[in-house]
Amino acid sequence: MVNDYHLCLKWIFDVSSLVQVFCLVTLFMKQTTALFALLVIGTAHAGRPLETDDASVTAHRTCQLDFWTESSIEVRQDNFNGGCNILGNGEFSLAGARARGDQADQMSQAFGYKHIFQPLTDHSAAYGVAGSREFGRLRRTGESSQETLVTAIASLPLKGEDLLLHLNLGYLQYRDQTLRDSSVFKAAALDYSLNERFGLSVETFSGVADSLSWRVGARYTLIPDFLQLDASYGSDYGTFQASRVFTLGFGITPGF
């Protein structure tokens, strides 16, 4: 009887151990899956290297982090822009930049929000609005500037989602210690995906004082759905030698 009792207890503890091992394995698999989900992201956002905004946001609970450097004849500017989709149809963004050269050392920070009312499909256009506020400061003199931009955005499929036309129309206001300027912001871009990895773009857009610029760009997906490399080249119209700009950057899209 005593032996039977001990055998019964031994069997219970053995079963308990198996249950514990099973629970540990299950927990490990859940944690591994969660970690993998942080590393694998959703559909990449098409933003860089375009200056023109597109009517799309990153996938829900995903962030788009872009880093790039912009070099002209007299100035180099290092940039960061991060946008996260928390709500599903909207994207909050934070940005920072530092410009050096031409006797200037300027820091700037910005925040913004973009909301999509209708998402893009192969046969229907996407629409949205975006707003941003940028604050700049010259490190040497402490002089500050502010720029506010409110934009209506449309993205139209010309050949499914392989060839897209992005259109922006908005209000741009800039001010500093000596200048106050308001203008209509205009931008248009053609965005062509040759395949799942490689894409090309050409665009034109206006800035402060209605100066028009053009830019061509290319992007390459190095790691599908995770890492993109991009570059662009352009200038203001009619002043190529004085205002040409080259950009080089990369973007990642982690989930959370």
KELOGU-616184 format. One line per 10 residues: their letters; for each residue x, y, z of N, C-alpha, C. Coordinates in nm, 3 decimals. Layout:
a = X,Y,Z,X,Y,Z,X,Y,Z ~ ...
***
This chain:
mvndyhlclk = 0.083,-0.120,0.000,0.000,0.000,0.000,0.087,0.125,0.000 ~ 0.189,0.124,0.087,0.280,0.239,0.095,0.353,0.257,-0.037 ~ 0.397,0.144,-0.098,0.466,0.152,-0.226,0.374,0.209,-0.334 ~ 0.247,0.164,-0.331,0.153,0.219,-0.428,0.135,0.369,-0.410 ~ 0.135,0.414,-0.284,0.119,0.556,-0.253,0.237,0.634,-0.308 ~ 0.360,0.580,-0.285,0.479,0.649,-0.335,0.481,0.651,-0.488 ~ 0.441,0.543,-0.550,0.437,0.541,-0.696,0.337,0.643,-0.751 ~ 0.225,0.654,-0.680,0.124,0.752,-0.722,0.177,0.894,-0.712 ~ 0.245,0.925,-0.599,0.305,1.059,-0.583,0.410,1.085,-0.689 ~ 0.494,0.980,-0.717,0.598,0.995,-0.817,0.535,1.026,-0.954
wifdvsslvq = 0.426,0.956,-0.986,0.359,0.981,-1.114,0.303,1.122,-1.121 ~ 0.243,1.169,-1.010,0.187,1.305,-1.006,0.296,1.409,-1.029 ~ 0.413,1.391,-0.959,0.521,1.488,-0.974,0.579,1.484,-1.115 ~ 0.585,1.360,-1.171,0.634,1.349,-1.308,0.543,1.422,-1.405 ~ 0.412,1.404,-1.389,0.316,1.474,-1.475,0.327,1.624,-1.455 ~ 0.342,1.666,-1.327,0.357,1.808,-1.298,0.480,1.864,-1.366 ~ 0.589,1.786,-1.365,0.712,1.832,-1.431,0.691,1.848,-1.580 ~ 0.619,1.750,-1.639,0.592,1.761,-1.781,0.509,1.884,-1.814 ~ 0.411,1.912,-1.728,0.328,2.032,-1.748,0.413,2.157,-1.737 ~ 0.505,2.158,-1.637,0.592,2.275,-1.623,0.681,2.293,-1.744
vfclvtlfmk = 0.737,2.182,-1.794,0.821,2.192,-1.913,0.740,2.244,-2.031 ~ 0.618,2.190,-2.046,0.532,2.235,-2.154,0.502,2.384,-2.143 ~ 0.476,2.431,-2.021,0.448,2.573,-2.000,0.571,2.658,-2.033 ~ 0.689,2.610,-1.991,0.812,2.685,-2.020,0.837,2.694,-2.170 ~ 0.817,2.581,-2.241,0.836,2.582,-2.386,0.737,2.676,-2.452 ~ 0.610,2.671,-2.408,0.508,2.759,-2.465,0.543,2.905,-2.442 ~ 0.587,2.938,-2.319,0.626,3.076,-2.287,0.743,3.120,-2.373 ~ 0.842,3.029,-2.389,0.959,3.063,-2.472,0.918,3.092,-2.616 ~ 0.824,3.010,-2.668,0.779,3.030,-2.805,0.705,3.162,-2.819 ~ 0.624,3.197,-2.719,0.553,3.324,-2.724,0.650,3.441,-2.722
qttalfallv = 0.751,3.432,-2.633,0.848,3.541,-2.624,0.928,3.552,-2.753 ~ 0.966,3.435,-2.810,1.040,3.438,-2.935,0.957,3.499,-3.047 ~ 0.828,3.461,-3.051,0.739,3.517,-3.152,0.725,3.667,-3.136 ~ 0.713,3.712,-3.011,0.701,3.856,-2.985,0.826,3.930,-3.029 ~ 0.942,3.872,-3.000,1.067,3.935,-3.041,1.078,3.940,-3.193 ~ 1.038,3.831,-3.258,1.042,3.827,-3.404,0.948,3.932,-3.464 ~ 0.833,3.952,-3.398,0.738,4.052,-3.448,0.795,4.192,-3.439 ~ 0.882,4.216,-3.340,0.944,4.348,-3.331,1.042,4.371,-3.444 ~ 1.103,4.262,-3.493,1.204,4.277,-3.597,1.146,4.275,-3.736 ~ 1.034,4.204,-3.754,0.973,4.196,-3.886,0.861,4.298,-3.893
igtahagrpl = 0.860,4.380,-3.997,0.767,4.491,-4.004,0.669,4.471,-4.118 ~ 0.573,4.565,-4.124,0.471,4.558,-4.228,0.518,4.625,-4.355 ~ 0.421,4.666,-4.436,0.450,4.726,-4.564,0.531,4.854,-4.546 ~ 0.638,4.867,-4.624,0.724,4.984,-4.613,0.653,5.109,-4.663 ~ 0.680,5.220,-4.597,0.626,5.348,-4.636,0.710,5.405,-4.749 ~ 0.645,5.467,-4.849,0.716,5.506,-4.970,0.784,5.642,-4.959 ~ 0.779,5.708,-4.845,0.819,5.847,-4.831,0.951,5.886,-4.894 ~ 1.064,5.845,-4.838,1.195,5.881,-4.891,1.220,5.811,-5.023 ~ 1.289,5.875,-5.121,1.353,6.007,-5.109,1.266,6.124,-5.152 ~ 1.134,6.104,-5.160,1.045,6.211,-5.205,1.034,6.324,-5.103
etddasvtah = 1.033,6.448,-5.154,0.994,6.562,-5.072,0.842,6.577,-5.074 ~ 0.780,6.537,-5.185,0.635,6.536,-5.196,0.577,6.429,-5.104 ~ 0.473,6.465,-5.030,0.413,6.368,-4.939,0.320,6.276,-5.016 ~ 0.305,6.153,-4.969,0.213,6.058,-5.030,0.099,6.027,-4.934 ~ -0.016,5.993,-4.989,-0.136,5.969,-4.909,-0.135,5.826,-4.854 ~ -0.038,5.799,-4.768,-0.031,5.669,-4.702,0.039,5.686,-4.569 ~ 0.017,5.594,-4.480,0.086,5.591,-4.352,0.142,5.451,-4.332 ~ 0.230,5.436,-4.238,0.285,5.304,-4.208,0.175,5.212,-4.156 ~ 0.200,5.083,-4.157,0.102,4.987,-4.106,0.074,5.014,-3.958 ~ -0.044,4.972,-3.914,-0.083,4.993,-3.774,0.020,4.932,-3.679
rtcqldfwte = 0.058,5.008,-3.577,0.156,4.969,-3.478,0.294,4.944,-3.542 ~ 0.327,5.029,-3.636,0.456,5.024,-3.703,0.512,5.165,-3.712 ~ 0.644,5.178,-3.708,0.711,5.306,-3.722,0.798,5.308,-3.847 ~ 0.812,5.425,-3.906,0.903,5.446,-4.018,1.011,5.544,-3.971 ~ 1.136,5.499,-3.968,1.247,5.582,-3.922,1.341,5.607,-4.039 ~ 1.355,5.734,-4.077,1.438,5.772,-4.190,1.555,5.857,-4.144 ~ 1.673,5.825,-4.197,1.795,5.900,-4.169,1.858,5.935,-4.304 ~ 1.893,6.062,-4.326,1.957,6.098,-4.452,2.040,6.226,-4.435 ~ 2.137,6.240,-4.523,2.219,6.360,-4.526,2.196,6.431,-4.659 ~ 2.190,6.563,-4.653,2.161,6.646,-4.770,2.276,6.742,-4.790
ssievrqdnf = 2.341,6.734,-4.906,2.461,6.813,-4.932,2.441,6.904,-5.052 ~ 2.472,7.031,-5.034,2.474,7.127,-5.144,2.614,7.187,-5.152 ~ 2.632,7.289,-5.234,2.765,7.347,-5.252,2.817,7.408,-5.123 ~ 2.730,7.472,-5.045,2.775,7.546,-4.928,2.729,7.487,-4.796 ~ 2.629,7.399,-4.796,2.568,7.353,-4.671,2.552,7.202,-4.674 ~ 2.575,7.140,-4.558,2.541,6.999,-4.538,2.443,6.991,-4.422 ~ 2.338,6.911,-4.442,2.235,6.897,-4.338,2.209,6.749,-4.312 ~ 2.217,6.709,-4.184,2.186,6.572,-4.142,2.046,6.570,-4.084 ~ 1.966,6.473,-4.126,1.824,6.472,-4.095,1.778,6.339,-4.035 ~ 1.677,6.349,-3.950,1.606,6.232,-3.898,1.457,6.262,-3.900
nggcnilgng = 1.378,6.165,-3.944,1.233,6.176,-3.937,1.175,6.042,-3.894 ~ 1.095,6.044,-3.791,1.032,5.923,-3.741,0.882,5.939,-3.732 ~ 0.809,5.846,-3.793,0.664,5.849,-3.787,0.610,5.715,-3.740 ~ 0.507,5.717,-3.654,0.448,5.595,-3.600,0.297,5.599,-3.616 ~ 0.240,5.485,-3.652,0.096,5.471,-3.668,0.040,5.404,-3.543 ~ -0.027,5.482,-3.460,-0.084,5.431,-3.336,-0.235,5.409,-3.349 ~ -0.300,5.494,-3.428,-0.446,5.494,-3.434,-0.502,5.406,-3.545 ~ -0.424,5.379,-3.648,-0.472,5.298,-3.759,-0.476,5.374,-3.889 ~ -0.535,5.495,-3.889,-0.543,5.576,-4.010,-0.459,5.702,-4.003 ~ -0.382,5.718,-3.895,-0.303,5.839,-3.878,-0.162,5.808,-3.836
efslagarar = -0.073,5.905,-3.859,0.068,5.887,-3.828,0.122,6.012,-3.759 ~ 0.174,5.996,-3.639,0.241,6.104,-3.568,0.390,6.101,-3.603 ~ 0.451,6.218,-3.616,0.591,6.221,-3.657,0.669,6.323,-3.575 ~ 0.797,6.292,-3.555,0.894,6.382,-3.495,1.016,6.386,-3.586 ~ 1.077,6.504,-3.599,1.192,6.517,-3.688,1.295,6.610,-3.626 ~ 1.418,6.593,-3.670,1.527,6.678,-3.625,1.630,6.692,-3.735 ~ 1.702,6.805,-3.738,1.803,6.827,-3.840,1.910,6.922,-3.786 ~ 2.030,6.910,-3.843,2.138,7.003,-3.813,2.208,7.039,-3.942 ~ 2.215,7.169,-3.971,2.279,7.219,-4.092,2.410,7.287,-4.055 ~ 2.514,7.258,-4.135,2.646,7.319,-4.113,2.698,7.376,-4.244
gdqadqmsqa = 2.773,7.487,-4.232,2.833,7.548,-4.350,2.776,7.684,-4.377 ~ 2.840,7.756,-4.475,2.796,7.889,-4.513,2.785,7.981,-4.392 ~ 2.880,7.968,-4.300,2.884,8.048,-4.177,2.760,8.029,-4.092 ~ 2.693,7.914,-4.107,2.571,7.887,-4.030,2.580,7.751,-3.966 ~ 2.530,7.742,-3.844,2.518,7.616,-3.772,2.380,7.617,-3.709 ~ 2.286,7.551,-3.774,2.147,7.561,-3.734,2.092,7.426,-3.693 ~ 2.016,7.427,-3.582,1.944,7.310,-3.535,1.795,7.333,-3.557 ~ 1.722,7.227,-3.591,1.577,7.239,-3.607,1.509,7.113,-3.558 ~ 1.389,7.130,-3.506,1.304,7.020,-3.461,1.163,7.044,-3.516 ~ 1.091,6.936,-3.540,0.956,6.948,-3.595,0.869,6.834,-3.544
fgykhifqpl = 0.740,6.860,-3.542,0.642,6.755,-3.511,0.527,6.769,-3.609 ~ 0.458,6.659,-3.635,0.350,6.664,-3.733,0.253,6.548,-3.717 ~ 0.147,6.555,-3.795,0.047,6.449,-3.796,-0.012,6.440,-3.936 ~ -0.033,6.317,-3.984,-0.097,6.293,-4.114,-0.212,6.196,-4.094 ~ -0.325,6.228,-4.157,-0.444,6.141,-4.145,-0.493,6.104,-4.285 ~ -0.520,5.976,-4.305,-0.568,5.926,-4.433,-0.717,5.897,-4.423 ~ -0.794,5.962,-4.512,-0.939,5.941,-4.514,-0.978,5.822,-4.601 ~ -0.904,5.801,-4.710,-0.933,5.690,-4.799,-0.802,5.627,-4.842 ~ -0.781,5.498,-4.814,-0.654,5.433,-4.851,-0.646,5.405,-5.000 ~ -0.525,5.385,-5.048,-0.500,5.359,-5.189,-0.531,5.214,-5.225
tdhsaaygva = -0.591,5.194,-5.342,-0.608,5.061,-5.400,-0.558,5.066,-5.545 ~ -0.560,4.952,-5.612,-0.517,4.948,-5.752,-0.603,5.034,-5.844 ~ -0.728,5.059,-5.802,-0.822,5.128,-5.891,-0.879,5.256,-5.832 ~ -0.843,5.294,-5.711,-0.899,5.415,-5.651,-0.790,5.496,-5.581 ~ -0.806,5.627,-5.584,-0.708,5.718,-5.528,-0.718,5.723,-5.376 ~ -0.611,5.769,-5.314,-0.607,5.788,-5.168,-0.603,5.937,-5.139 ~ -0.665,5.976,-5.026,-0.671,6.117,-4.988,-0.638,6.130,-4.840 ~ -0.577,6.243,-4.806,-0.544,6.268,-4.667,-0.506,6.413,-4.646 ~ -0.479,6.449,-4.521,-0.430,6.582,-4.485,-0.313,6.564,-4.390 ~ -0.225,6.664,-4.389,-0.109,6.660,-4.300,-0.079,6.801,-4.251
gsrefgrlrr = -0.025,6.808,-4.131,0.017,6.936,-4.075,0.146,6.919,-3.997 ~ 0.231,7.020,-4.001,0.358,7.013,-3.929,0.399,7.151,-3.883 ~ 0.481,7.153,-3.778,0.536,7.277,-3.724,0.684,7.255,-3.697 ~ 0.768,7.342,-3.752,0.913,7.329,-3.738,0.970,7.451,-3.666 ~ 1.066,7.424,-3.577,1.133,7.529,-3.502,1.283,7.520,-3.530 ~ 1.341,7.631,-3.573,1.484,7.636,-3.602,1.556,7.737,-3.515 ~ 1.687,7.715,-3.495,1.766,7.808,-3.413,1.910,7.807,-3.460 ~ 1.965,7.928,-3.483,2.106,7.941,-3.514,2.186,7.929,-3.386 ~ 2.278,7.834,-3.380,2.351,7.808,-3.257,2.441,7.925,-3.217 ~ 2.498,7.995,-3.315,2.592,8.102,-3.282,2.523,8.225,-3.226
tgessqetlv = 2.411,8.267,-3.287,2.344,8.391,-3.247,2.218,8.368,-3.165 ~ 2.165,8.246,-3.167,2.041,8.219,-3.095,1.916,8.264,-3.168 ~ 1.930,8.317,-3.289,1.814,8.360,-3.366,1.727,8.238,-3.400 ~ 1.596,8.257,-3.394,1.503,8.146,-3.413,1.415,8.168,-3.535 ~ 1.356,8.060,-3.583,1.262,8.065,-3.695,1.153,7.962,-3.672 ~ 1.041,7.981,-3.740,0.929,7.887,-3.732,0.871,7.868,-3.872 ~ 0.830,7.745,-3.899,0.767,7.714,-4.027,0.647,7.625,-4.002 ~ 0.533,7.664,-4.056,0.408,7.589,-4.041,0.358,7.548,-4.178 ~ 0.320,7.422,-4.191,0.272,7.371,-4.320,0.148,7.285,-4.298 ~ 0.042,7.317,-4.372,-0.081,7.238,-4.372,-0.107,7.197,-4.517
taiaslplkg = -0.124,7.067,-4.542,-0.127,7.017,-4.679,-0.242,6.919,-4.701 ~ -0.308,6.933,-4.816,-0.401,6.831,-4.865,-0.323,6.740,-4.960 ~ -0.343,6.608,-4.947,-0.261,6.511,-5.020,-0.352,6.416,-5.098 ~ -0.309,6.385,-5.221,-0.378,6.283,-5.301,-0.273,6.196,-5.368 ~ -0.300,6.066,-5.373,-0.215,5.971,-5.445,-0.304,5.893,-5.542 ~ -0.271,5.899,-5.671,-0.354,5.839,-5.774,-0.279,5.725,-5.842 ~ -0.343,5.607,-5.855,-0.279,5.495,-5.925,-0.292,5.513,-6.076 ~ -0.179,5.524,-6.146,-0.180,5.538,-6.291,-0.162,5.404,-6.360 ~ -0.091,5.313,-6.291,-0.071,5.178,-6.342,-0.071,5.084,-6.222 ~ -0.190,5.065,-6.166,-0.200,4.994,-6.039,-0.122,5.071,-5.934
edlllhlnlg = -0.054,4.999,-5.846,0.031,5.064,-5.746,0.177,5.069,-5.789 ~ 0.205,5.028,-5.915,0.341,5.035,-5.966,0.379,5.177,-6.008 ~ 0.283,5.253,-6.056,0.308,5.391,-6.098,0.205,5.481,-6.031 ~ 0.252,5.569,-5.943,0.164,5.656,-5.865,0.195,5.803,-5.893 ~ 0.090,5.883,-5.892,0.103,6.027,-5.900,0.062,6.086,-5.766 ~ 0.155,6.155,-5.700,0.127,6.220,-5.572,0.112,6.370,-5.593 ~ 0.007,6.427,-5.536,-0.021,6.571,-5.549,-0.038,6.631,-5.411 ~ 0.027,6.745,-5.388,0.016,6.820,-5.262,-0.026,6.963,-5.292 ~ -0.116,7.016,-5.210,-0.153,7.156,-5.217,-0.178,7.203,-5.075 ~ -0.105,7.309,-5.035,-0.117,7.350,-4.896,-0.077,7.494,-4.871
ylqyrdqtlr = -0.074,7.528,-4.744,-0.040,7.663,-4.699,0.089,7.656,-4.618 ~ 0.186,7.738,-4.656,0.317,7.740,-4.592,0.341,7.879,-4.535 ~ 0.377,7.883,-4.406,0.408,8.010,-4.340,0.545,8.000,-4.275 ~ 0.629,8.099,-4.302,0.764,8.103,-4.245,0.787,8.240,-4.182 ~ 0.857,8.239,-4.067,0.893,8.366,-4.005,1.018,8.350,-3.922 ~ 1.098,8.456,-3.921,1.213,8.467,-3.832,1.223,8.612,-3.787 ~ 1.341,8.654,-3.738,1.354,8.789,-3.683,1.339,8.898,-3.789 ~ 1.368,8.865,-3.915,1.367,8.968,-4.020,1.267,8.940,-4.132 ~ 1.211,8.820,-4.141,1.128,8.783,-4.255,1.000,8.716,-4.209 ~ 0.891,8.755,-4.272,0.763,8.687,-4.258,0.711,8.658,-4.399
dssvfkaaal = 0.682,8.534,-4.427,0.641,8.498,-4.562,0.535,8.390,-4.556 ~ 0.429,8.407,-4.636,0.325,8.305,-4.651,0.309,8.274,-4.799 ~ 0.292,8.149,-4.831,0.280,8.111,-4.971,0.198,7.985,-4.984 ~ 0.158,7.956,-5.107,0.088,7.832,-5.137,0.192,7.726,-5.168 ~ 0.187,7.615,-5.094,0.281,7.505,-5.118,0.223,7.413,-5.224 ~ 0.304,7.383,-5.325,0.260,7.297,-5.436,0.367,7.190,-5.458 ~ 0.322,7.067,-5.484,0.416,6.960,-5.512,0.348,6.852,-5.594 ~ 0.425,6.791,-5.683,0.376,6.679,-5.763,0.491,6.583,-5.787 ~ 0.461,6.453,-5.782,0.566,6.352,-5.798,0.511,6.230,-5.870 ~ 0.595,6.172,-5.956,0.569,6.041,-6.014,0.658,5.940,-5.943
dyslnerfgl = 0.598,5.833,-5.895,0.668,5.732,-5.816,0.648,5.596,-5.884 ~ 0.758,5.541,-5.939,0.748,5.419,-6.019,0.826,5.306,-5.953 ~ 0.760,5.193,-5.931,0.824,5.074,-5.876,0.854,4.977,-5.990 ~ 0.985,4.958,-6.019,1.023,4.866,-6.126,0.996,4.722,-6.085 ~ 1.021,4.691,-5.957,0.993,4.559,-5.902,0.975,4.575,-5.752 ~ 0.977,4.465,-5.679,0.953,4.472,-5.535,1.066,4.541,-5.460 ~ 1.184,4.552,-5.522,1.299,4.609,-5.452,1.338,4.749,-5.500 ~ 1.322,4.778,-5.628,1.380,4.899,-5.686,1.272,4.994,-5.735 ~ 1.290,5.125,-5.704,1.194,5.225,-5.747,1.262,5.354,-5.787 ~ 1.195,5.432,-5.872,1.244,5.560,-5.920,1.137,5.666,-5.899
svetfsgvad = 1.179,5.792,-5.888,1.084,5.901,-5.870,1.137,6.028,-5.935 ~ 1.043,6.114,-5.974,1.075,6.248,-6.023,0.967,6.341,-5.969 ~ 1.008,6.461,-5.927,0.912,6.550,-5.861,0.950,6.695,-5.880 ~ 0.851,6.780,-5.856,0.872,6.923,-5.851,0.792,6.977,-5.734 ~ 0.846,7.077,-5.665,0.779,7.129,-5.546,0.824,7.273,-5.521 ~ 0.741,7.346,-5.445,0.771,7.485,-5.412,0.807,7.496,-5.265 ~ 0.881,7.600,-5.232,0.918,7.625,-5.093,0.885,7.766,-5.052 ~ 0.962,7.819,-4.959,0.942,7.957,-4.915,0.966,8.051,-5.033 ~ 0.886,8.157,-5.041,0.894,8.256,-5.148,0.862,8.196,-5.286 ~ 0.790,8.083,-5.286,0.744,8.019,-5.410,0.857,7.975,-5.502
slswrvgary = 0.977,7.955,-5.450,1.085,7.906,-5.534,1.058,7.761,-5.570 ~ 1.067,7.728,-5.699,1.037,7.594,-5.748,1.164,7.511,-5.759 ~ 1.155,7.385,-5.720,1.268,7.293,-5.727,1.226,7.166,-5.799 ~ 1.323,7.094,-5.852,1.299,6.962,-5.910,1.396,6.863,-5.848 ~ 1.357,6.736,-5.851,1.444,6.635,-5.792,1.410,6.498,-5.852 ~ 1.514,6.420,-5.877,1.497,6.280,-5.919,1.553,6.192,-5.808 ~ 1.494,6.076,-5.789,1.536,5.991,-5.679,1.529,5.843,-5.714 ~ 1.597,5.764,-5.633,1.596,5.619,-5.647,1.596,5.557,-5.509 ~ 1.535,5.440,-5.497,1.532,5.369,-5.370,1.552,5.220,-5.398 ~ 1.616,5.153,-5.303,1.641,5.010,-5.317,1.617,4.943,-5.183
tlipdflqld = 1.536,4.838,-5.183,1.506,4.762,-5.062,1.615,4.658,-5.042 ~ 1.700,4.683,-4.944,1.811,4.592,-4.919,1.764,4.467,-4.845 ~ 1.681,4.487,-4.742,1.619,4.376,-4.669,1.468,4.394,-4.682 ~ 1.399,4.303,-4.751,1.256,4.321,-4.774,1.179,4.348,-4.645 ~ 1.093,4.449,-4.652,1.008,4.486,-4.539,1.085,4.527,-4.415 ~ 1.211,4.570,-4.432,1.286,4.615,-4.314,1.380,4.732,-4.342 ~ 1.466,4.722,-4.443,1.570,4.823,-4.465,1.568,4.871,-4.610 ~ 1.559,5.004,-4.626,1.559,5.065,-4.759,1.671,5.168,-4.769 ~ 1.741,5.169,-4.882,1.841,5.271,-4.913,1.782,5.366,-5.016 ~ 1.818,5.496,-5.008,1.762,5.591,-5.103,1.862,5.702,-5.134
asygsdygtf = 1.843,5.766,-5.248,1.927,5.877,-5.290,1.846,5.966,-5.383 ~ 1.883,6.096,-5.389,1.815,6.188,-5.479,1.911,6.298,-5.522 ~ 1.873,6.367,-5.631,1.958,6.472,-5.686,1.867,6.574,-5.754 ~ 1.894,6.704,-5.732,1.811,6.807,-5.793,1.858,6.946,-5.758 ~ 1.775,7.045,-5.794,1.810,7.185,-5.766,1.688,7.272,-5.786 ~ 1.703,7.403,-5.762,1.602,7.500,-5.799,1.605,7.519,-5.950 ~ 1.490,7.553,-6.009,1.485,7.576,-6.152,1.568,7.699,-6.190 ~ 1.648,7.684,-6.294,1.723,7.797,-6.346,1.851,7.831,-6.273 ~ 1.881,7.762,-6.162,2.002,7.793,-6.085,2.073,7.664,-6.047 ~ 2.092,7.578,-6.145,2.148,7.445,-6.116,2.285,7.454,-6.051
qasrvftlgf = 2.374,7.538,-6.103,2.510,7.546,-6.051,2.514,7.594,-5.907 ~ 2.421,7.680,-5.870,2.426,7.739,-5.736,2.346,7.662,-5.632 ~ 2.248,7.583,-5.675,2.155,7.526,-5.576,2.139,7.375,-5.586 ~ 2.226,7.307,-5.660,2.208,7.162,-5.673,2.229,7.093,-5.537 ~ 2.151,6.988,-5.515,2.148,6.917,-5.387,2.154,6.768,-5.413 ~ 2.231,6.698,-5.331,2.238,6.552,-5.336,2.203,6.497,-5.199 ~ 2.117,6.395,-5.193,2.081,6.332,-5.065,2.111,6.183,-5.070 ~ 2.145,6.128,-4.955,2.172,5.986,-4.940,2.123,5.943,-4.803 ~ 2.046,5.835,-4.796,1.992,5.794,-4.667,1.945,5.652,-4.664 ~ 1.887,5.615,-4.549,1.828,5.483,-4.533,1.709,5.493,-4.440
gitpgf = 1.621,5.393,-4.448,1.504,5.390,-4.363,1.477,5.250,-4.312 ~ 1.427,5.240,-4.189,1.387,5.112,-4.131,1.245,5.124,-4.077 ~ 1.176,5.011,-4.067,1.038,5.013,-4.019,1.013,4.907,-3.913 ~ 1.050,4.934,-3.788,1.025,4.838,-3.680,0.879,4.841,-3.635 ~ 0.828,4.729,-3.590,0.694,4.722,-3.534,0.700,4.728,-3.382 ~ 0.584,4.745,-3.319,0.578,4.748,-3.172,0.446,4.688,-3.125
***
